[in-house]
Amino acid sequence: MTLTNRDDKYIWHPYTQHYKGNKHIVIDHASGSYLFDQEGKKYIDAISSWWVILHGHSHPYIAEKVIKQLGKLDQVIFAGFTHEPAIELAEKLLNILPPSQQKVFYTDNGSTAIEVALKMCIQFWYNQNQPRNKILAFKNAYHGDTFGAMSVSGRGAWTAPFQNQMFEVIYIDTPNANNLGDLRKIIETHAAELACFIFEPLVQGSAGMLMHKAEHLDQLMAICRRNGILMIQDEVFTGFGRTGRNFAADHLRRQADILCFSKGLTGGTMPLGITTCSSEIYAAFLAEDNLKTLFHGHSFTANPLACAAASASLDLLAEPDCQAAIQRIAALHSTFATSIELHPLVRSIRQTGTILAIEWETVEGTSYFHGLRDWLYNFFLDKGIILRPLGNIIYILPPYCITDADLEEIYAAIREALDLKLL
């Protein structure tokens, strides 16, 4: 029995309607910006394997650090014990984050990092006998698939079966020059019952790479701060260079109370989540009363191997060559965007740092479930390029090691697809 047949027999894949009987490509190995299937075909990983690969697949420096750690300490319970990789990673990360961030809480993925942040905020008020149970969030948000993260994400087809099991959220538009007054009124109306405001800074990834400006987000954050509302900044996607700077927070003057990280945290090598917080948040849980403890944990909290990988990835991120690569990719994206922005089938084109999104003009309008998605996906796959369209929106989010030649190959394929659909 082939690997494909064995997969089909035993495995349930994410975001997949198996009724359609689509076969999954068996990837045998990977290196740098490339994935290779079992027949030896090479694919350019233009979306960093779901936004996680930073420095390239199977990076030797990260592998070396993980292998060394594996021979020393693979896992230890993180309640009552600690270890050097967790301490070292916390120090490195806090050193490059805004000064408001003072404590690190480890989890194992982006959704759980969000869950912890929400629990921190809700219990922050509970511990002070000021219960606040509502959350403020952006429309079209995506923060994960566990129940808390799903509850603060935009409501729609993905969340419809669970509608009655989710807690109350007040949704607002992303800020712009025209709506800040209206947003202020909404916030002031509900301030006394809001536990927190959770948001994706600058780019709403799963919503179709929708983007808003740092200056407007700064003003919205200032409104929240004046009204005593805690803020959770979801950097799971935007962290570690994606926006052109180490963090979206580096584009902002205002600072959130809590930041969440995953995806590129380990360079894409293994799962790890982090929730950082201010000293004020942490202090609300310090008491002789054990019931004020944050009762949250995972079996693999602060796994030493994952911490070693993340620490190595931060080393690479700090290298001048990596920082230059981020700017190089952003510049090439910008040039390409200018070259196609007037194409009849380009409804809009959006860029923040290394993130480039192209929204295709269609009669039916924009939708995650748009039929154009499958044609686009297969068109690029046939050319050895992995792009995973969000309906009629395609985006490029490459690892930082990608070459100019590979980017030009991706750009050329997009131009060809646009022209083919125009005929």
C-alpha positions in Angstrom: 0.0 0.0 0.0 1.4 3.4 -0.9 1.9 6.2 1.6 -0.9 8.2 -0.1 -3.3 5.2 0.4 -2.2 4.7 4.0 -2.8 8.4 4.7 -6.2 8.2 3.1 -7.1 5.2 5.2 -6.0 6.5 8.6 -5.6 10.3 8.7 -8.1 13.2 9.1 -6.4 16.4 7.9 -7.2 19.9 9.1 -9.5 22.2 7.1 -10.2 19.4 4.7 -13.4 18.1 3.2 -12.4 14.4 2.8 -15.7 13.7 0.9 -14.1 15.2 -2.2 -11.4 12.5 -2.1 -8.5 14.9 -2.7 -5.1 13.1 -2.3 -2.4 14.6 -0.2 1.1 15.1 -1.5 3.6 13.1 0.4 6.6 15.3 1.3 9.8 13.3 1.8 12.3 16.0 2.8 12.9 19.7 2.9 15.8 22.2 2.7 15.8 26.0 2.8 12.9 27.3 0.8 12.1 24.0 -0.8 9.9 20.9 -0.1 10.5 17.7 -2.0 7.8 15.0 -2.5 8.4 11.3 -2.7 8.9 11.4 -6.5 11.6 14.1 -6.1 9.5 17.0 -7.3 10.6 20.3 -5.8 8.2 22.9 -4.5 8.9 26.5 -3.4 7.4 26.9 0.0 5.9 30.4 -0.7 3.8 30.4 2.5 6.4 29.2 5.0 4.4 26.0 5.6 1.4 27.8 7.1 3.4 30.9 8.2 5.9 29.1 10.6 9.2 28.7 8.8 11.4 31.7 9.3 15.0 30.8 8.3 14.3 27.8 6.0 13.6 24.2 6.4 16.0 21.9 8.4 18.2 24.9 9.3 21.5 23.4 10.5 22.1 25.8 13.4 18.6 25.1 14.9 19.1 21.4 14.3 22.4 21.5 16.0 21.0 23.2 19.1 18.0 20.8 19.3 20.2 17.7 18.9 22.6 18.9 21.6 19.6 19.6 23.9 18.1 16.2 23.2 21.2 14.5 24.5 21.0 16.5 27.7 17.4 17.0 28.7 14.3 16.2 26.6 11.4 17.0 28.9 10.7 17.8 32.6 7.5 18.9 34.4 7.5 22.7 34.5 5.5 23.0 37.8 8.0 23.0 40.6 11.0 22.6 38.2 12.7 24.8 35.6 15.6 24.5 33.2 18.2 26.7 31.4 16.6 26.6 27.9 13.3 28.1 29.2 15.2 30.7 31.3 17.5 31.7 28.4 14.6 32.0 25.9 12.6 34.2 28.3 15.6 36.5 28.7 16.3 36.7 25.0 12.6 37.4 24.1 11.9 40.0 26.8 15.1 41.8 25.8 13.7 42.6 22.4 10.1 43.2 23.4 8.5 46.5 24.5 9.5 47.2 28.2 5.9 46.7 29.3 6.5 42.9 29.0 8.1 41.5 32.1 6.9 37.8 32.5 6.8 34.8 30.2 4.2 32.0 30.4 4.8 29.0 28.2 2.3 26.9 26.3 2.4 24.8 23.1 0.7 26.6 20.2 -0.9 29.9 19.2 -4.4 29.0 20.3 -3.3 28.1 23.7 -1.2 31.2 24.0 -4.4 33.1 23.3 -6.4 31.0 25.8 -3.9 31.9 28.5 -4.1 35.6 27.7 -7.8 35.6 27.9 -7.7 33.8 31.2 -5.2 36.2 32.5 -7.4 39.2 31.7 -10.7 37.7 33.0 -9.0 36.5 36.2 -7.2 39.8 36.6 -10.5 41.4 37.3 -11.9 38.4 39.2 -9.0 38.5 41.6 -9.8 42.1 42.4 -13.5 41.4 43.0 -14.4 43.4 39.8 -15.7 40.7 37.5 -15.7 41.7 33.8 -16.9 39.1 31.4 -17.1 40.7 28.0 -14.4 40.9 25.4 -13.7 43.5 22.7 -12.4 42.2 19.4 -12.1 43.1 15.7 -14.6 41.9 13.1 -13.1 39.3 10.8 -10.6 38.3 13.5 -8.9 35.0 13.8 -7.2 33.9 17.0 -7.3 30.1 16.9 -9.5 27.1 17.0 -9.8 26.2 20.7 -13.0 27.5 22.3 -11.7 30.7 23.9 -9.7 31.7 20.8 -12.6 30.8 18.6 -15.0 32.8 20.7 -13.0 36.0 20.1 -12.6 35.3 16.4 -15.0 36.5 13.8 -18.3 34.6 13.7 -19.1 32.8 10.5 -19.1 29.4 8.8 -16.2 28.1 10.8 -17.8 28.8 14.1 -21.5 28.4 13.3 -21.9 24.8 14.9 -20.6 26.2 18.2 -22.4 29.5 18.4 -24.3 28.7 21.5 -21.2 27.6 23.4 -19.1 30.8 22.9 -18.9 33.7 25.3 -20.1 37.2 24.6 -17.9 39.4 22.4 -18.4 43.0 21.2 -17.0 43.4 17.7 -15.7 46.6 16.2 -14.2 47.6 12.8 -10.5 47.9 12.4 -9.5 51.6 12.9 -9.2 54.1 10.1 -9.1 57.9 9.8 -12.9 58.1 9.6 -14.2 55.7 12.3 -12.2 56.4 15.5 -14.9 58.6 16.9 -17.5 55.9 16.5 -15.1 53.3 18.0 -14.5 55.5 21.0 -18.2 55.8 21.7 -18.6 52.0 21.6 -15.6 51.5 23.9 -16.8 54.1 26.4 -20.3 52.6 26.5 -19.0 49.1 27.4 -15.8 49.9 29.3 -17.0 48.9 32.7 -17.8 45.4 31.6 -14.9 44.7 29.3 -12.2 42.4 30.5 -10.0 43.2 27.6 -9.5 44.1 24.0 -7.8 41.4 21.8 -6.5 42.3 18.4 -4.3 41.2 15.5 -1.9 44.2 15.0 -1.6 45.7 11.4 -2.6 42.5 9.6 -5.6 40.2 9.9 -4.1 37.1 8.4 -6.8 34.5 8.0 -9.4 37.2 7.1 -7.5 37.7 3.8 -4.5 39.7 4.9 -6.6 42.7 5.7 -4.4 45.5 6.8 -4.8 48.7 8.9 -2.3 51.5 9.8 -0.2 51.6 12.9 -1.1 55.3 13.5 -4.8 54.4 13.7 -4.2 51.4 15.9 -2.1 53.6 18.2 -5.1 55.9 18.6 -7.5 53.0 19.3 -5.1 51.6 21.9 -4.9 55.0 23.6 -8.7 55.1 23.8 -8.6 51.6 25.5 -5.9 52.7 27.9 -7.8 55.9 28.9 -10.8 53.6 29.7 -8.9 51.1 31.7 -9.3 48.3 29.3 -6.5 45.6 29.2 -5.1 44.8 25.8 -4.0 41.5 24.3 -1.8 41.9 21.2 -1.9 38.7 19.1 1.6 38.5 17.5 1.2 34.8 16.7 1.3 35.6 12.9 3.0 39.1 12.9 5.9 38.3 15.2 9.5 37.6 14.3 10.0 39.9 11.3 6.9 39.3 9.2 5.9 43.0 9.3 9.3 44.3 8.4 10.3 44.7 12.0 10.8 42.1 14.7 7.3 42.6 16.0 4.2 44.6 15.0 4.7 46.2 18.4 7.8 47.9 17.0 5.6 49.9 14.6 3.5 51.2 17.6 3.9 53.9 20.2 1.4 52.3 22.6 2.1 49.1 24.4 -0.3 46.3 25.1 -0.5 44.5 28.5 -0.2 41.0 27.0 1.5 39.7 23.8 1.0 36.2 22.3 3.5 34.3 20.2 3.8 31.0 18.3 4.2 30.1 14.6 7.7 31.5 13.8 8.8 31.3 17.4 10.9 28.2 17.0 11.7 29.0 13.4 9.0 26.5 12.4 10.7 23.5 13.7 8.3 22.4 16.5 5.3 23.6 18.5 5.7 26.2 21.2 3.5 29.1 22.4 4.3 32.0 24.7 2.2 34.6 26.4 4.1 37.5 27.9 2.6 40.1 30.3 3.2 43.2 32.3 4.2 43.3 35.9 0.7 44.6 36.7 -1.0 41.6 35.3 1.4 39.2 37.1 1.0 41.1 40.4 -2.8 40.5 40.4 -2.1 36.7 40.8 0.2 37.1 43.8 -1.6 36.4 47.1 -1.6 34.1 50.1 -4.9 32.8 48.8 -4.1 29.9 46.5 -7.4 30.4 44.6 -5.9 33.5 43.0 -3.4 31.3 41.2 -3.5 31.0 37.4 -4.6 27.4 37.0 -3.4 26.7 33.5 -0.7 24.3 32.3 0.2 21.8 29.6 2.2 18.5 29.8 4.8 20.0 27.4 4.9 23.5 28.9 8.3 25.0 28.2 9.6 21.8 26.6 13.4 22.1 26.6 13.8 21.0 23.0 11.3 23.6 21.8 12.9 26.3 23.9 16.3 25.4 22.5 14.9 25.7 19.0 13.3 29.0 19.7 16.4 30.4 21.3 18.4 29.4 18.2 15.8 31.0 15.9 16.1 34.3 17.9 19.9 34.1 17.4 19.4 33.8 13.6 16.7 36.6 13.6 19.2 39.0 15.2 21.9 38.4 12.5 22.4 41.3 10.1 22.0 38.9 7.2 18.5 37.9 8.3 17.5 41.5 9.0 18.8 42.5 5.5 16.8 39.6 3.9 13.6 40.8 5.5 14.1 44.2 4.0 15.1 42.7 0.6 11.9 40.6 0.4 9.8 43.6 1.4 11.4 45.7 -1.3 11.0 43.0 -4.0 7.3 42.6 -3.0 6.8 46.4 -3.3 8.3 46.5 -6.8 6.2 43.5 -7.9 3.0 45.0 -6.4 3.5 48.2 -8.4 4.0 46.3 -11.6 0.6 44.5 -11.4 -1.6 46.9 -9.5 -3.3 48.2 -12.6 -4.0 44.7 -14.0 -7.8 44.4 -14.7 -8.1 41.3 -12.4 -6.3 42.9 -9.4 -9.1 44.3 -7.2 -6.5 45.4 -4.6 -3.0 44.6 -3.5 -1.8 44.9 0.1 1.6 44.7 1.7 3.1 45.0 5.1 6.8 43.9 5.3 7.3 40.5 3.9 3.5 39.9 3.6 2.0 40.5 0.2 -1.6 39.8 -0.7 -3.4 40.1 -4.0 -7.2 40.2 -4.1 -8.6 39.0 -7.4 -11.5 40.8 -9.1 -14.4 38.5 -9.5 -18.1 38.8 -10.4 -19.2 37.0 -7.2 -17.1 39.2 -4.8 -14.6 38.2 -2.2 -15.1 35.0 -0.2 -13.0 32.4 1.6 -15.1 29.8 -0.2 -14.8 31.3 -3.6 -14.5 28.7 -6.4 -11.4 30.5 -7.8 -9.4 29.1 -4.9 -9.1 25.6 -6.2 -8.0 26.7 -9.6 -5.4 29.0 -8.2 -4.1 26.4 -5.8 -3.7 23.7 -8.5 -2.2 26.2 -11.0 0.6 27.1 -8.7 1.1 23.6 -7.5 1.6 22.4 -11.0 4.4 24.9 -11.3 6.1 23.7 -8.2 4.9 26.6 -6.0 3.0 26.2 -2.8 0.5 29.0 -2.4 -2.7 28.4 -0.3 -5.3 31.0 -1.5 -7.8 32.4 1.0 -10.7 32.2 -1.5 -9.9 34.7 -4.3 -7.0 36.2 -2.3 -3.5 34.9 -2.8 -0.6 35.8 -0.6 3.1 35.4 -0.5 4.8 34.8 2.8 8.2 33.3 2.2 11.0 32.1 4.5 13.7 34.7 4.8 16.2 32.6 3.0 14.3 32.7 -0.2 16.3 33.8 -3.2 15.5 36.7 -5.6 15.3 34.1 -8.4 12.7 32.1 -6.5 10.7 35.2 -5.8 10.8 36.2 -9.4 9.6 32.7 -10.3 6.6 33.2 -8.0 5.9 36.6 -9.4 6.1 35.4 -13.0 3.6 32.6 -12.2 1.2 35.1 -10.7 1.4 37.3 -13.8 0.7 34.2 -15.9 -2.3 33.3 -13.8 -3.7 36.8 -14.1 -3.3 36.9 -17.8 -4.8 33.4 -18.3 -7.9 34.3 -16.4 -8.2 37.5 -18.4 -8.4 35.6 -21.7 
